[in-house]
Structure formats: C-alpha cells, structure tokens
Amino acid sequence: MVYLTRRERFNSAHRLYNVNYSDEKNFEIYGKCANPNWHGHNYELFVTIKGNVDPETGVVINLKELSKIINTSIIDKLDHKNLNIEVDFLQNTIVSTENTIKAIWKVLEAELKDTKARLHKLKLVETENNFAEYYGE
C-alpha cells in the first residue's frame, strides 16, 4: 500500500455562526470570526490517497488525474468564494474548518469511486496555527 499526497490551495471568505443563536451568542462563541461582514483565509488542502502501485504504470493514480479531480470538484467551487453562500456542498452548515473538511471528504470520496485510489486523509490548513485532519467516518 502506497500513500500519495497532493497539495492544492484556495482563498475563501466565511463567517462562523449558528443561525439559531443571537448575534451576541455567536460573538461569545466564535469571537471576531462571527463578523457579519465575513473574513477570509488562504487555505491549503492536502489530499492523501492510498492504493497499490499498478505494475504497468508504476503509479497508484496519475497525479494529473488526481489534480483534475480535486480542482474540478473542490477548488473551483471554493476558490475566491464565500463559503457560507456560494458553495453547494456547504449549505445549511456552520462553515468551520471541521465541517468543511468533512464536506470535502464526501465530495472527493464520490469522485474517486471509479479509480483504484482511495482517500486516506485530508488536511485543511486555515491559518499557520490552525488546521484539521480527517480520515473519514
């Protein structure tokens, strides 16, 4: 079994808030990240897949194919977007790093189903100090 990681980047804005809470409670829980005028991040997404090396090609998956899958299904939908408003797979959720990485997993897992590669881990870096890792459920 070989593990292969591809890094992609995107820039997005979002707001942390729970629609069931008052503005005061949202600010109490999420601080300045609950700003109703949004805030942004320069994200890094690390996608680690696993699989057996194909003896004919010498790879688990062609990196150009993996990059195309990630960019078409994830990056193109997130880059320079408002995550709360413009991203279909993040609708009706609190757009935290934790929820975002889980939503990305669902999309990528479905996109990789017709390949020999399987998701092993995602790492979503929000800031130099904050990131989430997810191995699926």
RASULDA-V648441 format. One record per residue. N is the residue number from 0. RES is the residue in three letters. OMEGA is omega in degrees with one decimal (* if undefined). Layout:
BEGIN
N:RES:OMEGA ; N:RES:OMEGA
END
This chain:
BEGIN
0:MET:178.4 ; 1:VAL:178.0 ; 2:TYR:-175.6 ; 3:LEU:-176.7 ; 4:THR:175.3 ; 5:ARG:177.3 ; 6:ARG:172.9 ; 7:GLU:-178.7 ; 8:ARG:172.9 ; 9:PHE:179.2 ; 10:ASN:-177.7 ; 11:SER:173.1 ; 12:ALA:174.5 ; 13:HIS:176.2 ; 14:ARG:173.8 ; 15:LEU:175.7 ; 16:TYR:176.7 ; 17:ASN:-176.3 ; 18:VAL:179.9 ; 19:ASN:-179.3 ; 20:TYR:172.8 ; 21:SER:175.7 ; 22:ASP:-179.4 ; 23:GLU:-179.2 ; 24:LYS:176.5 ; 25:ASN:178.4 ; 26:PHE:177.5 ; 27:GLU:-177.1 ; 28:ILE:-170.6 ; 29:TYR:178.9 ; 30:GLY:-176.5 ; 31:LYS:176.7 ; 32:CYS:176.2 ; 33:ALA:-179.3 ; 34:ASN:-178.7 ; 35:PRO:177.1 ; 36:ASN:173.0 ; 37:TRP:171.0 ; 38:HIS:-173.1 ; 39:GLY:178.4 ; 40:HIS:169.1 ; 41:ASN:-173.6 ; 42:TYR:167.6 ; 43:GLU:178.7 ; 44:LEU:176.3 ; 45:PHE:-179.2 ; 46:VAL:178.6 ; 47:THR:176.9 ; 48:ILE:177.2 ; 49:LYS:177.9 ; 50:GLY:177.5 ; 51:ASN:178.4 ; 52:VAL:176.3 ; 53:ASP:-177.1 ; 54:PRO:-179.9 ; 55:GLU:-176.8 ; 56:THR:-178.4 ; 57:GLY:-178.7 ; 58:VAL:172.5 ; 59:VAL:176.0 ; 60:ILE:176.6 ; 61:ASN:-176.2 ; 62:LEU:175.9 ; 63:LYS:177.4 ; 64:GLU:178.7 ; 65:LEU:178.7 ; 66:SER:178.9 ; 67:LYS:178.4 ; 68:ILE:-178.3 ; 69:ILE:-177.2 ; 70:ASN:-178.0 ; 71:THR:-173.5 ; 72:SER:-176.0 ; 73:ILE:-170.3 ; 74:ILE:179.8 ; 75:ASP:-179.7 ; 76:LYS:-175.5 ; 77:LEU:-171.0 ; 78:ASP:-179.4 ; 79:HIS:179.0 ; 80:LYS:170.0 ; 81:ASN:-174.2 ; 82:LEU:-179.2 ; 83:ASN:-170.1 ; 84:ILE:-165.7 ; 85:GLU:-173.3 ; 86:VAL:-174.4 ; 87:ASP:-175.3 ; 88:PHE:175.1 ; 89:LEU:-179.5 ; 90:GLN:176.3 ; 91:ASN:176.1 ; 92:THR:170.5 ; 93:ILE:-170.3 ; 94:VAL:173.7 ; 95:SER:175.6 ; 96:THR:-178.5 ; 97:GLU:179.8 ; 98:ASN:179.5 ; 99:THR:-178.4 ; 100:ILE:177.4 ; 101:LYS:179.0 ; 102:ALA:177.2 ; 103:ILE:179.0 ; 104:TRP:-178.1 ; 105:LYS:-178.9 ; 106:VAL:-177.2 ; 107:LEU:178.5 ; 108:GLU:178.6 ; 109:ALA:-178.1 ; 110:GLU:-178.0 ; 111:LEU:-173.3 ; 112:LYS:-179.3 ; 113:ASP:176.9 ; 114:THR:176.7 ; 115:LYS:-179.3 ; 116:ALA:175.8 ; 117:ARG:176.6 ; 118:LEU:173.9 ; 119:HIS:-176.0 ; 120:LYS:168.1 ; 121:LEU:173.1 ; 122:LYS:179.2 ; 123:LEU:-179.5 ; 124:VAL:-179.7 ; 125:GLU:176.2 ; 126:THR:178.5 ; 127:GLU:-178.8 ; 128:ASN:-173.7 ; 129:ASN:172.7 ; 130:PHE:177.7 ; 131:ALA:173.4 ; 132:GLU:-177.0 ; 133:TYR:-178.8 ; 134:TYR:-177.6 ; 135:GLY:-178.8 ; 136:GLU:*
END
